[in-house]
Amino acid sequence: MNLRIRSRNHTANGLKGMIEVPIATVLRLGSITPNEEIFSYQIKTNRPYREINTVEGCNNSSNKILMKQCFINNNVITAEYNILATVANEIDNWPYYPAIIKHKYSSKGEGIYYVEDKNALIELIKQLHVCENYIIEKYYTYSKEYRLHVTNDGCFYSCRKMLRHIAKERWHRHENNSVWILESNPLFDIPSNWEEVVAECIKAKNAVGLDICAVDVKVQTSKYKNPKFIILETNSAPALGEIGVQLYLEQLKKMVNN
């Protein structure tokens, strides 16, 4: 039998039908389909089954409010944050500017805002309808951003997100304003404390309850001997190009045979 792939992301289709498994196994890449639906036969007949990435883990990762709570509860290095509705009621108590506001289900640059100061924040709050669905966090000016794909064994695939020269919005990176730089490219510019970054990404993965995922990290420039960094977010359904599919296949074959 083959590993079952459950994902909203069509770029994961290259994983389907490619990995044999010893027992019924599902890989969730963002999917929250319950086990009772996926493994109805195994459950009825009391046969074993296995899941890679749980429903709870995918939920925690996709909801930025839950994700940040998991980070804080597990001491993951991340930006200071609060629920926007709480800050809106006590706006003079929010000390961090500039700031980023994110909808709990924001993705690909949608549902995310930048405010320079308190007046800009007040104006944005007037425009947003349900502040309970947003978080606000301190904006860090660290100049480099990486995406690391990790399991408990370490990082098996990584890229650097670099802004295009023509990018108009330069305070965050997404597929419309950035390019992906592989480790083999000198522009990747690996941080001197890469092992520490990898360890914190694994910690973030475990905090939300995933077995395999991508983790976005913002890092200070290489002029620092030991650059500071923050974990931005986890992603249980990352886009996979041709190289990503091949590296995921290799990693998943190791995981299902352990």
N, C-alpha and C positions, 0 to 999 in steps of 0.2 A: 504494500500500500504506500501511497505518497503523502508527504506532508501537506496538510490542508492550509491554504493561505486565505486569510480573511483580511481584506483591506479596502478602504475607500479609494486608495491611491492606485491609479491604473499603471503606474511605473513599476509596481510590484508584480505585474502579470508574468514577467520573465522568470519568477521563482516557482510558478505553478507547474506541477507535474515533474519536477526536476529532482526531488529529494525523496528517497525511500526511507521509511521509518519502521522500526520494529513493532511499535504499538501505535494505535490511532493517536495522532498528534495534530494540534492546530497551532499555527503561528498567527497571532493577532498583530496587525500593523494598523493600530487605531480602531479596530473593530470592537464593539461592545456586545456582539451577539452572545447570548448566554450559553453555557455548556449544555444545558438541557435541550437546546435546539441543535447544536452541532453534534453532540454525542448521545443522541436519544437512544440509539441501538445499544451502545456500550453501557449506558446507565441501566436500561431495561434488562440486559443480560448479565449485568454485574461484571463486565469486562473492563480491563484497565484502559485508561486514556491519559493523555498528557497535554498541557497547554503551555505554550511559550508566549509570555505576556498575558496577564490576567485582565479580565474586564475592569477590575478596580484600578489596576495600573494604567490602563488606557484612559479611563475616566480622569484619574488624577493628572495625567500628562496633558490631556486636551483642555482641561479647565484651569486657567491660569490662577484662579483664586485657590483652588485645591492644591495646585502645584506649588505655589509659594508657601502655603501652610506646611506642606510636606518638607520643603527646603528648610524652613525655619525650625521645625520640630526636630530635624536631623542635622542642624548646624552646617548646612551647605552654604558655601560662600556665594552670596547673591546680593542684589541691590536692596536697600531699605525700601519698605513698601507699606501701604495701607489700603483698605477699601476706600474707594473714592467717596462713597456716601458718608463715611465717618469723617473724612477730611473736609467735606463740604459743610458739615455742621460746625466744625472748629477750624476754619481755614487758616487762622493766624498761628495755629499750632503746627502746621506743616512746614518744616525747616529747609527742605531740599529743593533747590532750583538751580538749573533747569530740571524739569521733571518729564517723565513719560507716562501717559495714560493709555491703558490697554483694556479692550473688552475681554472678558474672560474666555471668549472663543475667537479672538483675533488671530488672523493668519495671513501670510503673504502680503503684509503691509496694509491690510484692511483692518479697520477698527483700532488703530493706534494713532496717538497724537503726541505732539511735543509742545510744551509750554515753557516760556522763558522766565516768567515771574508770576507773582500772585494775581495781578490783574488779568493776565492771559488765562490763568486757571479759572478765575471767576467767570470769564466770558465763555470758556469751554463748558463749564458746568451748566450754564444757562441753556446751552445747545443740546446737551445730552439728556435723554429722557429718563433713564433708570440708572442712577449712579451706583446702585448696589451691584450692577453687573460689570463694573470696571474696577481695576486696581490702579493706583498711582505709585510710581517708584522713582527713586533718585536716578537722574541721568548721569552716567559715567562717561567721560570723554576718552576713555581708552581707545586707541586708534585701530586696533586689529581685532578681527572677529573670525573665529574658527567654528567649524562643525565637526565634532568627533562622534563616530559611530562606535559604541562600546558594548561589551558584555563584561561579566566578572573576570574574564581572562585578560581584559585590557582593551586598547583601541585597535581596531582592525582596519579602519578606513577613516581618513580625515581630509578636509579641504579648508582652504581659507576663502572667506568672502571678501572680495575687493570691490569697492565702488567703481562704477564706470566714470570716465571723465565728464560725461554729459549728465550725470545724475543730478537732479534738482534737489531732491531730499537727501541730505547727507548725514542725518542723525540716526538712521537705521538702515539696515541692509536687507534686501529681499530680491527675488528673482528678476524683478523689473528694472532694478538699478544697479545690479551687481553681477560680477562674474565669479566663477568658481576656480580656484587655483589648487592644483594637486601638489602633494608633497614633493614630487619630482621636480617641480618648478622652483628655481631660486627665489622667486617672489613669495613663496610660502613662508619663508623667514621664521623657522621654528623657534619658539621661545626657549630661553635657556632652562627654564623650569618645567619643561614639557611633561616630565613624569609626574610632577605635582598636579598639573592641569588634568592629566589623564585620571589620576586617582580621584580628584574632586568630581570629575564627570561620572565616574563609576558610582561614587557616593550619591550623586544626584539621581542617577538611574535607580539605585536601590531605594532612595527616599520615596520616590513615587510608586515603586513596586513593579518595575519592569525588568525583564530579563535581557532584552536587546533593544537599543534605541539610539537616536541621534541626540547629541547635546550641543547647544550653541553656547559659546564662551567668548567673552570680550576681554582682551588682554592689552596691557600697556605696551608702548613701543619698545623695540629691542635695545634702545639706548640704556635701559635699566638692566643691571646685572641679574636682578631677581624680580621681574615684572609682576605687578599686581594683576589680578584678574577676578572676574565675577562670572558665575553661571547665569546665563540669560534664561534658558528654558530647555526642557526636554521635548522631544518630538517622537511619538510612537509610530508615526506614519510618514517618514521622510521620503522625499522624491529620490528615486534611484535611477541614475543613468546606466549606461552599459557597463561601466567599470564597477559601479555600486552593486549591480545585480550579481556580477561574478564574485565579488568579495563577500556579499551576503550568502551566496550559495556555499562558498567555502566554509564560512563561519557556522552556518546552520547545520551543515553536515557533521561538523565536530560536535555541535550541541546535541543533536538528536541521537548520537551514538554514545553519549556519556550517560 
